[in-house]
Amino acid sequence: MLKSFFNYVAVCFLKLLSLLPYKLLVSIGYGLGYIAARIPGDRNKVVKTNLHLCFPNLNATEIDQLSKQHWRLLGRSLVEKSIIWMGSVNQLSRMIEVRSAVDLSSKKPRILVNMHFTGIEGSIILSALAKQKDWPRTSGFFQRMKNPFFNKKIVEWRNRFGGNSIDRQGSSKEIIREIRNGDFIIIAPDIDLGLKDSEFVPFFGIETNTITAVSRLAKITGAEVCMMTTTLKADESGYLCEISAPLKDFPGSDAKADTARLNQYFEDTIRLRPAEYYWVHKRFKNRPNSVANPYNPSK
């Protein structure tokens, strides 16, 4: 009973945040990020471990500064989820601008490859604008949460404009059907989802466990593969969601080589704005050839 009460309190709090003036909401997020960066804990260690691994030329002071910049933007993105999950089309349109190198209304089979910048959930704008722009339905993956109440709520919020959330543990037949239908499928393959259907390919010079789903699905469906990134505008007034032209000669004959190609694109993009990447994820937890886990070397 008490847990249920706190769940509803949390929903009310999110709704309250979504009603605040955007500049105030952003300031609150920056404040939370400032505090989080200065609290010792597991996730702070993960961020700094990732930064040390990916930017070995930076000294401890530079790593610390980059870590604080990351937490600042992560704090902002956390409170902005109130708009992502509960905001109106107008709120989302003011917060996120879309620029596309392809005709999004063409309904060609198309996979949009997203990456885990702090603005990753800005992809909701495609779903929000679908009706007025005559765009197809947007489908994306979701990871089940431990809290059943919020698992259900977040799926409802993400689907509120007619989108479709697909369980990562679900059937691949649904995904293939959506792609062939001409609906947008958004895949973010730059996290470690375990060794199944994955390969170790370079990422910042480190052999990194990465799912091969994009290559495999593109080959099965004949879909175009376009890169999609949602990043902060230069003045930090909002986000820019950019969709590229289709990758040339993708997929190739080798899913591992295709996956390495995507990782190289991610790395090149991250180097342009390193503070925005989602460094709190244990990207290197699975290691090849019994190499030690960098987050817990004893295991």
C-alpha positions in Angstrom: 0.0 0.0 0.0 2.8 2.4 1.0 4.7 1.6 -2.2 1.6 2.3 -4.3 1.2 5.6 -2.6 4.8 6.7 -3.4 4.3 5.6 -7.0 1.4 8.0 -7.4 3.3 10.7 -5.6 6.1 10.3 -8.1 3.7 10.6 -11.0 2.3 13.8 -9.5 5.8 15.2 -9.1 6.6 14.4 -12.7 3.4 16.1 -13.8 4.3 19.2 -11.7 7.8 19.3 -13.3 6.2 19.1 -16.8 4.2 22.2 -16.0 7.1 24.4 -15.0 8.6 27.0 -17.3 11.2 25.2 -19.4 14.1 27.5 -18.4 13.3 26.8 -14.7 13.1 23.0 -15.3 16.5 23.1 -17.0 18.0 25.0 -14.1 16.6 22.4 -11.6 18.2 19.7 -13.7 21.5 21.4 -13.8 21.3 21.8 -10.0 20.6 18.1 -9.6 23.5 17.2 -11.8 25.8 19.5 -9.8 24.9 17.6 -6.7 25.1 14.1 -8.2 28.6 14.8 -9.6 29.8 15.4 -6.1 28.3 12.4 -4.3 30.6 9.4 -4.2 28.9 6.3 -5.5 29.0 3.4 -7.9 27.7 5.3 -10.9 30.2 8.1 -10.4 32.9 5.4 -10.5 31.4 4.0 -13.6 31.5 7.4 -15.4 35.1 8.0 -14.5 36.1 4.4 -15.4 34.5 4.8 -18.8 36.2 8.2 -19.4 39.6 6.9 -18.4 39.2 3.9 -20.8 38.0 6.0 -23.7 40.2 9.0 -23.2 43.5 7.7 -21.9 45.3 10.9 -22.8 43.3 13.0 -20.3 44.7 13.5 -16.9 42.8 13.0 -13.6 41.8 16.7 -13.5 40.5 16.7 -17.0 38.6 13.5 -16.4 37.0 15.0 -13.3 35.9 18.1 -15.2 34.4 16.1 -18.1 32.6 13.9 -15.5 31.1 17.0 -13.9 30.0 18.3 -17.3 28.4 15.0 -18.0 26.4 14.9 -14.7 25.2 18.4 -15.4 23.7 17.4 -18.7 22.4 14.1 -17.3 20.6 15.9 -14.5 19.0 18.1 -17.1 17.9 15.1 -19.2 16.4 13.4 -16.1 14.0 16.3 -15.3 13.2 16.7 -19.0 11.7 13.2 -18.9 8.7 14.9 -17.3 8.1 16.5 -20.7 9.2 13.5 -22.7 6.7 11.3 -20.8 3.9 13.7 -20.1 4.3 16.8 -22.2 2.1 18.0 -25.0 3.0 18.1 -28.7 3.5 21.9 -28.4 5.9 21.4 -25.5 7.9 18.8 -27.4 8.0 20.8 -30.6 9.4 23.8 -28.6 12.0 21.6 -27.0 13.1 19.4 -30.0 13.7 20.4 -33.6 13.8 17.7 -36.3 16.1 17.9 -39.4 16.1 15.0 -41.8 18.1 14.2 -44.9 15.4 11.8 -46.0 11.7 12.2 -46.7 10.2 10.8 -43.5 6.7 10.5 -45.1 7.9 8.2 -47.8 7.1 5.1 -45.7 10.1 3.2 -47.1 11.3 0.3 -44.8 13.8 2.2 -42.7 15.8 1.6 -39.5 16.8 4.7 -37.5 20.0 4.0 -35.5 20.0 6.1 -32.4 22.8 6.4 -29.8 22.8 7.0 -26.1 23.4 10.7 -25.8 21.6 12.4 -22.9 18.9 13.5 -25.3 18.2 10.0 -26.7 14.5 10.1 -25.7 14.1 13.1 -27.9 13.0 10.5 -30.5 9.5 10.9 -29.0 9.2 14.0 -31.3 8.8 11.7 -34.3 5.8 10.1 -32.7 4.4 13.4 -31.5 4.5 15.0 -35.0 3.4 11.9 -36.9 -0.2 12.8 -37.5 0.3 16.4 -38.6 3.4 15.5 -40.8 1.9 12.3 -42.2 4.8 10.3 -40.9 4.4 6.6 -40.1 4.2 5.1 -36.7 7.3 5.1 -34.5 8.4 1.9 -32.8 11.2 1.6 -30.3 12.5 -0.8 -27.8 12.1 -0.6 -24.1 13.9 -2.4 -21.3 11.6 -3.8 -18.6 11.8 -2.0 -15.3 11.9 -3.7 -11.9 8.9 -1.6 -10.8 5.8 -3.0 -12.6 3.8 0.2 -12.0 6.3 2.4 -13.8 7.1 -0.2 -16.4 3.4 0.0 -17.4 3.2 3.8 -17.0 6.3 4.6 -19.1 5.1 2.4 -21.9 1.7 4.2 -21.9 3.5 7.6 -21.9 5.8 6.7 -24.7 2.9 5.4 -26.8 0.5 8.2 -26.1 0.8 9.7 -29.6 0.2 6.4 -31.3 3.8 5.0 -31.1 4.6 1.4 -30.3 7.0 0.2 -27.6 8.5 -3.2 -28.3 9.9 -5.3 -25.4 13.6 -6.1 -26.0 12.9 -9.6 -24.8 10.0 -10.0 -27.3 9.7 -11.7 -30.7 11.7 -10.4 -33.6 8.7 -11.2 -35.9 7.0 -8.0 -34.6 10.0 -5.9 -35.4 10.4 -7.3 -38.9 6.7 -6.7 -39.6 6.9 -3.1 -38.4 9.9 -2.4 -40.7 8.3 -4.0 -43.7 5.2 -2.0 -43.0 7.1 1.2 -43.5 7.0 2.2 -39.8 10.0 3.8 -38.2 12.0 1.4 -36.1 14.5 3.0 -33.7 17.4 0.9 -32.5 20.1 2.1 -30.1 22.8 -0.7 -30.3 25.5 1.1 -28.2 24.8 -0.7 -24.9 25.9 -4.0 -23.6 22.8 -6.3 -23.7 24.7 -9.5 -23.0 26.6 -11.9 -25.3 23.6 -13.3 -27.3 23.5 -12.1 -30.9 26.5 -9.8 -30.2 30.1 -9.5 -31.4 33.2 -7.9 -29.8 34.1 -4.9 -32.1 36.3 -1.8 -31.5 34.8 1.2 -29.7 37.4 3.8 -28.6 40.1 1.2 -29.4 38.5 -1.3 -26.9 37.0 -4.6 -28.1 33.4 -4.0 -27.0 30.4 -6.3 -26.8 27.8 -4.9 -29.3 24.6 -6.4 -30.7 24.5 -7.1 -34.4 20.7 -6.5 -34.7 20.9 -3.5 -37.1 22.9 -5.4 -39.7 20.7 -8.6 -39.4 17.4 -6.8 -39.6 18.5 -4.6 -42.5 19.5 -7.7 -44.4 16.2 -9.5 -43.7 14.0 -6.6 -44.5 15.9 -4.7 -47.2 15.5 -1.5 -45.0 17.5 1.7 -45.4 19.6 2.4 -42.4 19.8 6.0 -41.3 21.7 7.4 -38.3 19.7 9.5 -35.8 21.3 11.7 -33.1 19.5 14.0 -30.7 22.0 16.5 -29.3 21.9 19.8 -27.4 21.8 23.0 -29.5 24.8 25.2 -29.2 23.0 27.7 -27.0 21.5 24.8 -24.9 18.0 26.2 -25.6 16.7 22.8 -26.6 17.6 19.7 -28.7 18.2 19.0 -32.4 17.2 15.6 -33.7 19.1 14.9 -36.9 18.4 12.0 -39.3 21.1 11.2 -41.9 20.9 10.0 -45.5 20.9 6.2 -45.7 24.3 4.6 -45.1 25.9 3.5 -48.4 26.5 -0.2 -48.9 24.9 -1.2 -45.7 24.4 -4.0 -44.8 27.5 -5.6 -46.2 28.3 -9.3 -46.3 29.6 -9.5 -42.7 27.4 -8.5 -39.7 30.5 -8.0 -37.5 32.1 -5.6 -39.9 28.7 -3.7 -40.2 28.6 -3.5 -36.4 32.2 -2.2 -36.2 31.2 0.4 -38.8 28.4 1.7 -36.6 30.6 1.8 -33.5 33.1 3.9 -35.4 30.4 6.3 -36.3 29.3 6.5 -32.7 32.9 7.1 -31.6 33.4 9.9 -34.1 30.2 11.6 -33.0 30.9 11.2 -29.3 34.4 12.8 -29.7 32.6 16.0 -31.0 30.6 16.3 -27.8 31.9 13.9 -25.1 30.0 15.3 -22.2 26.6 14.4 -23.8 27.3 10.6 -24.0 25.6 8.3 -21.6 28.7 7.3 -19.6 26.8 6.0 -16.6 26.2 2.7 -18.5 28.7 -0.2 -17.9 29.6 -0.3 -21.6 32.5 -2.6 -21.1 31.2 -5.1 -18.5 31.4 -8.1 -20.7 35.0 -8.7 -21.8 36.6 -11.1 -24.3 39.0 -13.9 -23.4 38.4 -13.7 -19.7 39.7 -10.1 -19.5 38.9 -8.5 -16.1 35.7 -6.5 -15.7 37.0 -2.9 -15.4 34.1 -2.0 -13.0 34.9 -4.9 -10.7 38.4 -6.2 -11.5 38.2 -9.0 -9.0 35.5 -10.7 -11.0 
